[in-house]
Amino acid sequence: MAVLAGGCGAGDDWSQPHAKPTAIGTLGAGFFDPKAPPAPEASIAPRPGSWDDVHPSKGYRVVLLTAGEDAPTRTLVDAVTKWAEEEDASLKTVKATDSSHYIPSITKAMNLAPDLIVCVGNHLVDPLALVTANHLDQQFLVVGAELAEPTANVTAADWTGASFRGEGLGMPDAYDPATFTPERAGRAIRAGVAAVLNRLTGIVIRID
């Protein structure tokens, strides 16, 4: 298990508490229906670009939790790293190198006390399902996959072709590694973070 620092444009060493993050900008029309906010475990399909004007406040602390070296996971890692650089977010990475490190890696990520843990890699789905319900004060964003029964602190952003929900459910027929493009992964991380910053959590955001 490796822990790496990067994207810390604000010079934040995470040694001190900081202000609660806020959303800079507002969600555009079509992200969700304000008259009928999504219930926990619901899915929404926001209008493309309705998240573009939402950004995290300065010093947003994010841990990228990742497992796997397959092409889809690498694409997602690159997208999250690029997003952090563009948003001047303070990013640290926890990488689980094998199955014995999956749950310890989640614990390590939580111990860093970030504002958000962004999870990429299908290998993490089942371990996250075991751990996240016991830590409701920590926000998680799963990109490119989802938990079958997420609690209110676990949000997902995915699309047709990227909807793995755990080994017990098997690989969906629609799963397609070719759909993990840099452009789509970038939209997913931005839409997901926009939802979390606006307290629309515990849902699945589909960006098809």
Buried (B, 14 or more C-beta within 10 A) or exposed (E): BEBEEEBBBEEBEBEEEBEEBEBBEEBBEBBBEEEEEBEEBEEBBBEEEBBBEBBBBBBBBBBBBBBBEBEBBBBBBBBBBBBBEEBBBBBBBBBBEEEEBBBEBBEBBBEBEBBBBBBBBBBBBBBBBEBBBEBEEBBBBBBBBBBEEBBBBBBBBBBEBBBBBBEEEEEEEEBEEEBBEEEBBBBBBBBBBBBBBBEBBBBBBBBE
